[in-house]
Amino acid sequence: MIRLYHNPRCSKSREALSLLENAGAQVEVIDYLKTPPGVEELTRLLQLLELEPRQLMRRKEEEYSALDLDDLTLTPSQLISALADNPRLLERPIDAVA
């Protein structure tokens, strides 16, 4: 099963869901704005995808600059907490094997 962290208002996210469904994949869709992943889930996703926290961040979102997330002294834990507290920052779509 594929878990898709999805924003139904995002065209790229809708396109990803459509591609997966048309390929016959079993998809667990999670509207991450309504059900945001917590710190533990984000940490697991980052490990699974072999990514750093900033690679999952939408840097053009208002929250990114408002929270000064481009500060290179921030630790991965601080960045993950910012993602958990501000799900709009999550790059989308995110898909991972459940």
N, C-alpha and C positions, 0 to 999 in steps of 0.2 A: 504494500500500500504506500502511496505517496501522500505526504502531508504538504499541503500548499497553504502558506501564509499569504492571504489574499486580501486585496482591497477591491471590492466590486466597482468602485468609481474609477479605477485606473484601467486604461485601455490595454496596457501591456500585461497587467495581471489577468484581465478577462481573456486576452489572447492566449496566455499560457494555460489557463484552465481549459479553454476550448481545444487547444492542441492535445493536452493530456486526455481529455474525454474522448476526442475523436480517435486517438490512438488506442482506446479501450482500456486505459489505465484506471485502476481503482484509486480514487482521489478522496482524501479527507481534507475538506476545505475549512480553513480557520480564518474568519474575518478578524484579523489581528487588531483592528481598531476597536472592536467590541470585546474581544477576548485576547488582550495582549499577552505575549509570552513574558514570563518572569525572568529573573536573573538566572536561575538554574537552567531553564529551557534555552535561553539565549546562549549561555555558556556551552551547553550541549550542542546546539546548532553550529556555533563557531568552531568547535572541535571537529564535528562531523564534516563540515564543509571546508575545514582547514583555512579559515579566514581570520583576519584580525577585526576587532570591533568596528573600526572606521570603514572597513570594506562593506559593512551592512548598513551604513548610514547614508541617508540622503543629505548631502552637504548643502543643497540649495534651499532646504527647509528653513523657515524663520527660526525655529528652535535651535538649529545647529549654531548659528551665529549668536543668538541670544544667550546661549549657555556657554559660549566660548569653547566649543568642542574642538576647535582646531589647535588648541593649546597642546603642544607636544609633551608637556610635563604630566598630562593626565594619564593615569594608569589604565590598563585594560579593564580592571574592575570598575573604575569610575565611569568609563565609557559604556560598559554594559549596563550599569545602573541608570545612566542617562537614557539608554535605549528602552529599558524596561519602564521607566517613568514617562517616556515620550514616544509612544509607538508610531507616531507620524514620521519619526526619523528613520524607520526601517525601510530599507530599499525593498522594492517589490518587483515581481513576486519572489518569494523564497520558497524553494521546494526542497524537500529532503525525504529520504526513505524513512518511513515511520518505524 
